[in-house]
Amino acid sequence: MRQTILLLGLLIALSSCNNVQSRLDKAEKEIEYAEQNKEEMTAKDWSTLEKKMQELESDLEQNRDKYTDEQVKEIGKLQGRYFAVAVKKGINDFQESVKDLGNQMDGFIEGITDSTNNKNK
């Protein structure tokens, strides 16, 4: 009986470790995808990735005892990579917005100039 209880406890401990590692592996794959495809990702893709990163952090806070020190370090690394790719995406989006604003301003000025020139004729 005692051996059965110990075996059951060992199996539960091993399965929780595997579950934690599989979550980390999945998060790493998703971040790698974002790093390689940040321009093609939709707003929904970014939102989903952000939610998954928040869930991972929340799980770490609630279940710290299930994570090894190495896994905690790996989560920190993943968070850093996520932040970096999100910032790069944000900078690219900002540059596009500035470019679009510049084009709109050019058109606006041309519209005013055309309108003013037509009234002067």
N, C-alpha and C positions, 0 to 999 in steps of 0.2 A: 504494500500500500504506500509506504513511504517513498519507494522508488518511483511509483507512478506519479505521485505529487511532484517530486523533483523533476521528473522528465517533463511533465506538463508545464511546470514553471520555466524550465529551460526552453521549451518550444515557444512559449509566449514571449520570452525575452528575445529569442532569436528572430521571431517574426516581427516584433516591433522594431528591431534594429534594421531588418531588411526593408521594412516599410519606410523608415526614415531615409535610408540610403536611396531607395527608389524615388522618393520625392525629390531628393537633391539631384539625382541623375536626370530626372525629367525637367527640373528647373534649369539645369545647365544646358540641356538640349534646346529648350525654348529660348534661352538667352543667346546661344550660338546662332539660332535661326534669325533672331532679331538683329544681331550684329551683322549678319551676312545679307539681310533683306530689309533693312530699315526703311528704305525708300518705297518698297512695295507694300509694306504693312499698312493696313487700314486703321482708322481710329478705334474700331472695335477690337482689332488685334492688340493694339497698344493697351487698351483698357483691360482686356483679358490678362495680358502679361502682368500689368500692374497689380491686378487683383490677386493673381497667383503668388506674386512676390509678397504681398501683404499677408496672405494666408500662411505662407511659409514662415514669415517673421512671427506671426501670431501663434502658430503652432510651437515654435521654438520657445516663446515666452511662457506658454501654458504647460509645455511638456519638456522642460529643460533636462530633466533626468533621463530622458530617452536618447539624448544626443551626446555623442562623444565630443571631447574638446576639438578634435580634428574636424568633425562635422560642423561645429559652431564656426570654426575658422572658414570652412568651405562656404557656409551661408554668407558670411561677411564678404568673401571674395565675390560670390554671385551677386550680392547687393551692389557692390562696387562696379561690377561689369554692367549690371542693369542700369545703374545711374549714369555711367559713361555713355552707353548707347542711347539712352533717353535724352541726354544733353546734346549729343551729336545730332540726333533727329530734330531736336528743338532748334538748334542753331541753323540747320538747313532749312527748316520751315520758316524761321525768322528771316533768313536771307531771301527766300522766295517772296515773303510778304513785303519786304522792303522793295524788292524789284517790282512787284505788282503795284505797290504804292507809287513808285517812280513813274511807271508807265501810265497810271491813272492821272497823275499830276501833269504829265506831258500832254495827255489828251485833254485835260481840263483847261490847260493854258491855251492849247490850240483852239478849243471851243470858244473861249473868251476872245481870243485874237480874231478869229473868223467872224464872230458876231459883231465885234467892234468895227472891223474893217467894212462889213456889209452895211452898217448904219452910217458910216462916214461917206459912202458912195452916193 
